[in-house]
Amino acid sequence: MSDETNTAPATEEKKATKSIVPSKYSGRYKNGGEGPLAEFIKTQCTTDSAFSFDRFFELCLKNGLPQEKVDHYRSQVQEKRHGAEGRTRMTLRNMLATIARKDGKLTGLDGEEVEINLPKAVLTGAAAKAAANKAAAA
């Protein structure tokens, strides 16, 4: 008999991901993310417990996102490009958030306006510095 035993290494290596999204944002936009905008998107775009990109694109257009932007992301999703679904949900969701912050509401697929209160985005980095410089100049 030998003294060798089959033991797992004490430390396991982290699984490498192919995502272009930094880990600190990982999962933030899954299933629409969290908060009032996420719930609005989920309510409007989920059919039979599955997310419908067709409904999502329609929702984006109904709320004033540019046709060429929506078409750009629609084509990426249809082509099944790597990361297209997540990138599409994140980017178009952020564009809807800008509208919701400005107007305080979005329009549902049924034409009903829904109040959505989102906090003002916190500026960091270069944007924060530019805002500080603008305020100092005023």
Steps between C-alpha positions, in 0.01 A plus 500: 500500500615850437477806723371715214151641537278669250441841649384815328741792490467737798419794275282483195551732208223742408308406189590736217206673336473632150280791600596853403305629801714577808422266790371784718209538253447128451139404554380858546293489182402131508123462490471876459707587804335644809287798587195664343638510146596132515153406619343711225713335230439153643123557516486634145740257332450162667276248327449146633782564751750580223642838403381615156746714309231586245289652778808674644584661167137609460507650850819691420350645182176592677703703750690697237828318456639557150395241241858459374628418853228243559559347154876485570448292815216298346731384220770399751252293700361337183854415385564346843824694533705423809365700794237678290202417721658631818653802329164581342308473826756710685541774242136548405397474865742782583353708218151440642631601843612836359149563369343387829728732702412793276124443466425298815297254293511252215231373266401134516425282201130560559550878469452564873750733666672353803669720760861397554710692748870440464767680700728734313809318378808550717783653302848361544838544336528744211126577501514600869805718436331670202186568709713644781687724257170617348358579844817687599488710182138601559 
